[in-house]
Amino acid sequence: MDNNALQMAMLFDFFGDLLTEKQRNYFDLYHNEDLSLAEIAEIANISRQGVYDIISRAEHILTELESKTGIVHRWNETQAELGSAHALALKLQEQSDDNQTCKQIASELVIKLNSIRAKH
């Protein structure tokens, strides 16, 4: 999946419910089901240009929402930081063989970080 397609998929996951039903459906058919504009136009019984306009408007709305809120960007940064913290906790767990208290704390930290990552 190319970077733009991945970005659109993430924007849709975060903000898709804010689109109209028609925008959601056409966006999903185009980006997730990989249908062409012509195929969607045939299904919806509208022009290819009409489908293009609806999908373009949906993409613009999603992009603007992210531009104003930065939610997806912050989520990506948080995931990266959680991954780094998890790696450090595992390293600490491995290095604390002789100190049971330290090893126990590191183990609990790994469990908590796994739990946070699973929720997000």
N, C-alpha and C positions, 0 to 999 in steps of 0.2 A: 504494500500500500504506500503510495507516495505521500510526501509530507503534507501537501494540501488536502488530500483525501482524508488523512488521519486527523488533521486539524478540523476539517468539516465534521467528521464523525464525532469528535470530542465536543465540539460546539453543539451539535445536535443532541448529544447525550445530556449536556448540562442545561440547554435552553430550549430544546425542541418543544416542550409543552407550552411555550409562549407563542408559538406559531399558530396560524389558523389550521384547521383540520386539512384543508386542501393543500396548504404549504407543506405540512408535515407529510402527507401522503405522497405528493409529487417528489419531495426531497428524498424521502425514503426509497421510492421506486428508482430514482436516478442514482443516488449515492450508495445505497445499501443493496438494492436488488440488481443494480447495474443495467437497468433498462435504458435504452436510448430515448432521446426527446421524441422521436417519431413513434416509438412504441408506446410511450406514455400518452402522446396525443391521440393515438388510435384508441387506446383503452378509455380515455376520458372524453373522447369525441370532441376535441377542441384542436386548434391549430398547434403546430410545432412551436411557433412563436409565442403562443399563449402559455404553453408549458415552460418554455425558456424564461419568460417574464416572471412567472410564479416562482420558479426555482431560484432565479437570480435575486428576486426580492427576499426570499427566505434566507439565502446566503448572506445578503446584505444585513438583514436584521440580526442574524446570529453573530456576524462579525462586529456589528455595532455594539451589541450587548457585551461581548467580550472586551471590546475596546473601552467601554465605560466602566465595567466592573472588574476586569482582570481576574475573574474567578478561575478560569481554566489555567492561566499562567501560574497563579498561586498554588493551585492544586498540583500542577506538575512539579513546581519547586518543592512543595511539601513531600511529595512522593520520593523525590531525589534525596532529600534530607533524611527521610525515614530509612531509605535504603542504606545511606551512609552510617546512620546511627545503629542500624541492625548489624552491619558489618563490623563496626567497632565493638558492639556487645558480644558478638561471636568471638572476636579476637581476644577480648578480655576473658571470656569464659575459657578459652583454650589456654591462656597464659596463667590462670590462677589455680593450677593443679594442687599446690601445697597449701593454699589458703581456702578452707572450706567456706568460710563466711563470704569471701569475695566471689568464689565460684557460685554460691547460692544467689547472691545479688545479681550477678551477671546472667544467670539462668532465668531469674524472674524478669529481668530487663528484656531479654530475648523474647520471652513469652508475651510481655506487654507490647513490645514493638510489633510482633507478629499479629497480635490482636488489632492494633491500630491500623496496620497495613491492610488487613482483611476487611475492615469496615470502610476503608476509603478506596 
